[in-house]
Amino acid sequence: MLDLTVFEGARNTDSHVFQYSWEGLCDLFEEASHEPWDRASKLRRLAYIPGRLNGPRAAANVEHLSFGSFDIDLPGDHPDYISFDAMRSRLEVMCVSYILATSTKSLADDHRYRLILRFDVPVQAAHHLTMWRHINGLFGNIFDRSTHDPSRLSFFPANWTGRPRDPKGAIINDWPAKDAFQAFACNRNGNPIGQPSFAATAATNITIPRPRNSKPSEPQSAEVCLSPAARSLLEACASMVPPKGSLGYRLASDPANPLYCGHQPFGEVQGGRMFRFLCRVAARSLRRELPISADSLFDLATAVNALNGASYRPDLQREVKRALAMQANHIAGA
């Protein structure tokens, strides 16, 4: 069940927590999309936080989010603009659970809408920004940046009528209401959005004490630039990675899987051994076009690190991405 915290308008401070199945949420919002509501009165429309709030509305009081609610407001002449229908087609190809609903200022040549995506498990508030960046990246970084706040209110869909207000509260009399575009779409049976590995991100706020005169195992260096062929190879292999938590994913991230790790013990890789291990696994996988992604390699490396009793590596996520990029460039250019 998905938690939904509802407010009777943006200025009402009394919250009500409800629980819905994903199908029930689709039904709720689809029904709401048919209800007439004046654009100028948007702030009195039912509003929600896509998760559970405990206390006054503030980011610190959000316990978790059950789904993501993202605004897409790019103008029609923006090079990254995606129309409502194009987004719906893209989501269907992805086979994900989604809700799409146009917002108050959507026009025929300037579609503005909200994208709602179901998470596979609730996202804790501390991880929301990482999840937001992860999903925004999947869609080409087109989300309204204000939606990264976990306590931000989203309004229920509606059959919007009349003219909207400007940021100062005045009605926009010259807004072309006759050109308004409204639509609603959803997929009740798709897959939820999986979460990235949060461990490395969470660790960025942790200070790891380092003994005197010690040196980092890998020098800091800039990100590797990918060639078009290397990028294509990485995307092809990542697209084959099974859903996180599935048997296939567990096998791909198992240190005992020789298909990825080979037969050379991790402990025999001398000098910067973790990075050498990452490069070796990346090369084996990409050369054979096996399912592999930054997330699956990170989870594999984390398991290998723990198996060998090694200390925590705060830069592991960066090392994973660099190893994949380096090997993809090498293999694709060979």
MONORZI-V648342 format. One record per run of one state. SS is the DSSP state (alpha for helix, beta for strand, coil for the rest). FROM is the first residue (numbers start at 1). LEN is the number of residues. If there is no record, write none. Layout:
# MONORZI-V648342
ss;from;len
SS;FROM;LEN
SS;FROM;LEN
This chain:
# MONORZI-V648342
ss;from;len
coil;1;1
beta;2;6
coil;8;7
beta;15;6
coil;21;1
alpha;22;12
coil;34;2
beta;36;3
alpha;39;6
coil;45;2
beta;47;3
coil;50;1
beta;51;3
coil;54;5
alpha;59;3
beta;62;11
coil;73;11
alpha;84;11
coil;95;1
beta;96;1
coil;97;1
beta;98;5
coil;103;4
beta;107;1
coil;108;2
beta;110;1
coil;111;2
beta;113;12
alpha;125;14
coil;139;6
alpha;145;4
coil;149;5
beta;154;2
coil;156;3
beta;159;3
coil;162;3
beta;165;1
coil;166;5
beta;171;1
coil;172;5
alpha;177;3
beta;180;1
coil;181;3
beta;184;4
coil;188;3
beta;191;1
coil;192;1
beta;193;1
coil;194;5
alpha;199;7
coil;206;22
alpha;228;12
coil;240;7
alpha;247;6
coil;253;5
alpha;258;4
coil;262;4
alpha;266;3
coil;269;4
alpha;273;16
coil;289;5
alpha;294;14
coil;308;8
alpha;316;17
coil;333;2
